[in-house]
Amino acid sequence: MERKQSSNPMCRQAWSIPALIREQYAPLEHMARTLLTTPEIFSIQRIILTGCGDSYAAALSMKHIFELMTQIPTEVIEPLELARYYHPKQIGFAPNNPLIFAVSNSGSVSRVDEAVQFVNAHGGFTVGITSRPDSPLGTHAKRIFQTAIDAFEPSPGVRSYLVSVLSLLLLAIRIGEVRGRQTMDYSEQLRRDILRQADSLEDLLPQMDDQTRELASRWRDMPAFDFVGGGFDYAAAFYGHAKILEATGRHSSCVDAEEWLHLNFFARDVGNTATVIVANTTNPAISRVSETIRYARQLGRPLLILTDGELEAVEDHEFVIRVPHTDSQITMPLTQFVPLALLAGYLCEMLGEEYGRGCKGPWQFADGAACIRNSRIIVRQTLLQQK
């Protein structure tokens, strides 16, 4: 397929995802096979995934996948909570446990580095997933899973997010395979499904692009955005709300599909609250998500549905964007975020916004990510912070 020239860097990054999957699969799959020894894999009793921003969304996308693939209890913990509040007795309860996957493309986020140092100090096993082995994270993590992404026009993370999700997905498959939680044949089936998504996404991208561009033109004056998802789909909703904030500066929230029906639906200005619901047919919570869609339509919310198949709740609804259908729910998070990057990119362009407000004016303190890279690091020894 001839690559379509989108009009802004964020959308061009989204269009590059099929080729990026094909390019990154082999080196990342090789690293996933060689990162941990067989004894190390069998020693794992608990897994923690951590990261900030897009890396936190990537961790969320893989929480259930790690548990399904490995049958090992897995937590997603924000680095601030892990570094400053997590009880030290929960670290080092067995040799090299828990296993921590700390995700940061730059490796320079202070809180992620602090969390890794805290876990190291108390006997855990830390793995840094980063493109910069010379970064603070690369220096302090006990093991490095090094990613390498070709240079591209800067924008809020799209390509880097794909690589973080793909890295974690391949690690989950490998750990489960070695521990005998699934057969080698099934593991290979999942790996083939990853590569098939590149083809499927490539086929769907022209329609996705047209739909998101049109929707952006309709939603350009929306003051607020609500992103909804459950379980496997929640991470895509989180990613979408983050991209709207970064790309447009408009108010944006993210909520679980169940919690939406406890809280967010009370928002009074229903006609000016753009609502995006991620609703893939492989999700065990799809029945509840479908109910959420029906209630959102009843309210009259401006609505976008992302799904991989046919849902009764979205019949005759105008804006339904198809994402690649996968053989297994395990691989779904790999591509379902792409329409959200396109939507945010087109809104940014139509509003004449700068990504991250250009770090100008009152946002100048964020220039060069200084507010997240130049933070004091404190490695705790006890539950209560020592002065």
C-alpha positions, 0 to 999 in steps of 0.5 A: 500500500502506498503510504498516505501523507498525513498532515501532521507529525502525530498522524504520520507516526500513526501511519508508520505503525504497520511498518514499525511492527514488522521492523521491530518484531524480530529484534524484540522477539529475540531479546524476549527469548534471551533476556531471562534465563530459564532458572530466573523465569521459574523463580518468578513469584510476582511481577510488577509493571511500572512507568509514567505517562505512555509507559504507564498506559503500556503497563496497564495494557499488559497487566491481564495479559501477563497474568493470563500468559504466566499465571503469575500475580501481576500488579501495575503500580505507579512509580511514585507509589512504588518508590514512596509508599510500597512496603519494603517487606513486599520486596525481596520476600524471595530471591530476585522477587518480585520481578519489576519491568520498569518502562521508560523510552528515555530512561530519564524519568526521575520517579521511574529511576527512584522506583528501580533504586528502591526495589534494588535496595530491598532485593527485587529484580529490576528490568529496564525497558528503554532505548537508552542504556546509558540513562539513569534507568539503564544504569540502575536496572539490573537487566536492560531490555533495550529498544531502538526506534528510528528517529521520527518527527517529534510528537506525543508518543505513538511509535514509542508506545507501540514498541513498549506494548510490543516489548511487554507482550513478547516478554509475557508470551515468552515467560508463559511459554518457558513455564509451560503455561501454554504450548509452543504451538500456541505461543507461535500462534500468538506471535504470528497474530502480532505480525498479522495485525500489521497487515490488518492495520495497514488495510484499515488505516485509510478508513480510520484516517478519513473517519478521525479527520471528519470526527475531529472537524465536528469535535474541534470545539468540544470543551471536554472529552471522556474516554471509557474502557474496561479491562483489556480496553482500559489502557487504550482509553487511558492512552486516548485521554492522555493524547488529547491533553498533550495534543489539544490541552482540552479537559480530558478524563478516563474511567472504567466502564463500570465507574462511568455508570457510577460517576461520569454520566452525571456530567450536565453538559451532555452535548459538549462532552465528547465520549469515546468508548473502547469496546472490543468483542474479545473483552470479557466485560463487553456486556457491561461496556455495551450497556454503557454505550446504550446509556451514553446514546440515551443521554445524547452524548457525542459518541465514538465507538472503537471495536473490532467486530459487530455489536448490537449496541452500536447498530446504526450509530454513525461513528464506529471505527474498526480496529484490527480483529485478533485471534486472541484477546492477548494481542488486542492492545497492540493496535487498538490505540491507533485511531486515538492518536489520529484523532488527537493529531487532527484535533491538534492541527485544526485547533492550531495547537502546539504539542505540550503547549510548546512548553511556552508561557506558564508551561515553560517549566516543562521544557526539555521534560525538566519537571519530570527529569530534575526531581529529587530522588529519595531511596527509602529504607523504611515504610515511613519516609526518613528525614 
